[in-house]
Amino acid sequence: MKDVAREAGVSVATVSNVISGKKYVSPELKEHVLKTIEKMGYKPSRLAQSLKINRTNFIGLMIPDITNPYFAEIARGVESVCIRNDLQFFLCNTDGSIKQERKILDTFISQHVEGIINVAPRMSEAEFHEYLTFLPMVVLDRKIEIDHPMLDNIYMCNEKGASQVAEYFLEKQFEYFACLSGPEDVLPARKRLKGFYEKLREAGIGEDYIDVKYGDFKYDSGYNLMKDLLKDLRKPLALFVANDLMAWGAIEAIKETELKIPDDISIVGYDNIFIAKLVVPALTTVNQKKFEAGRTAMEALYNKINRSLNHEEQVNHIVELQTELIIRQT
């Protein structure tokens, strides 16, 4: 900054005011300083600025699986709000590990992020309280029963979405049903299975007519579980797969047989990631508003950060986003 000031023939304070925009600088002088900055290739240090104003403008975003397009779309929604408000975010992948979740949260706090968006966490609700004493947090894609002023909760109702799938199959008058579920220890996976299973039971479908297998939300899991299901197949089968990546794997396993989709096996996935309309046949699935969820979460967190800076009272907010069944070819 001193070099720029010397080259431009102005004070360091003037250069600082041009960069920060906090004090008035005449348009002519501002243009002169900006041209000097550009000529010299000067890049203001965000770290130095954060130390001076006691703010970092960094957000922590933690997701379970960076390779899953579902979470990528959520991250894009978060990013859209960050760009608009001159914020940056650290993106960390937990791999669904509670130990890794704790490590990342500790790292975020040590790096002085101003808030955290925690997507589909697996840690217990009791553990959240420890971190909420440090900074505001938004938990996304998992409904939690914590009423804390530093916490907002935004989620998609997995039970309702899965119930829509069961209703669709019942309208088609299927007799045999199966679910390739996510991990038993993951709450959204349990909620999806519960919504699907209970709607069938309400319609009088007995346990003997519903097969359930547990996977890990990945392509290979769907492929291998479908191979196993095909060994003792009852058809025509109505198959609900707990996410689109596993549904894609299941479709590819079926293609290796003489079975037809949807004549022999009708499939509905969950999430409506971009792959869903590209697979052959195009996947019928439950749409979750992923970009909107990320955007809503970041807007909620930004509001909490500003309220903290202005020493305003915080309030716990809970937002439920709706799902929609998208009918395609499976």
HELIX and SHEET records of a PDB file:
HELIX    1   1 LYS A    2  ALA A    8  1                                   7    
HELIX    2   2 VAL A   12  SER A   20  1                                   9    
HELIX    3   3 PRO A   27  MET A   40  1                                  14    
HELIX    4   4 ARG A   46  ILE A   53  1                                   8    
HELIX    5   5 PRO A   69  ARG A   84  1                                  16    
HELIX    6   6 ILE A   98  SER A  110  1                                  13    
HELIX    7   7 GLU A  125  LEU A  132  1                                   8    
HELIX    8   8 ASN A  158  GLU A  171  1                                  14    
HELIX    9   9 LEU A  187  GLU A  202  1                                  16    
HELIX   10  10 GLU A  207  TYR A  209  5                                   3    
HELIX   11  11 TYR A  219  LEU A  230  1                                  12    
HELIX   12  12 ASP A  244  LYS A  255  1                                  12    
HELIX   13  13 PHE A  274  LYS A  277  5                                   4    
HELIX   14  14 LYS A  290  LEU A  309  1                                  20    
SHEET    1   A 6 GLN A  88  ASN A  93  0                                        
SHEET    2   A 6 PHE A  58  ILE A  63  1                                        
SHEET    3   A 6 ILE A 116  VAL A 119  1                                        
SHEET    4   A 6 MET A 137  LEU A 140  1                                        
SHEET    5   A 6 LEU A 151  MET A 156  1                                        
SHEET    6   A 6 ILE A 318  LEU A 321  1                                        
SHEET    1   B 6 ILE A 210  TYR A 214  0                                        
SHEET    2   B 6 TYR A 176  SER A 181  1                                        
SHEET    3   B 6 LEU A 237  VAL A 241  1                                        
SHEET    4   B 6 ILE A 265  ASP A 271  1                                        
SHEET    5   B 6 THR A 284  ASN A 287  1                                        
SHEET    6   B 6 GLU A 324  ILE A 326 -1                                        
END                                                                             
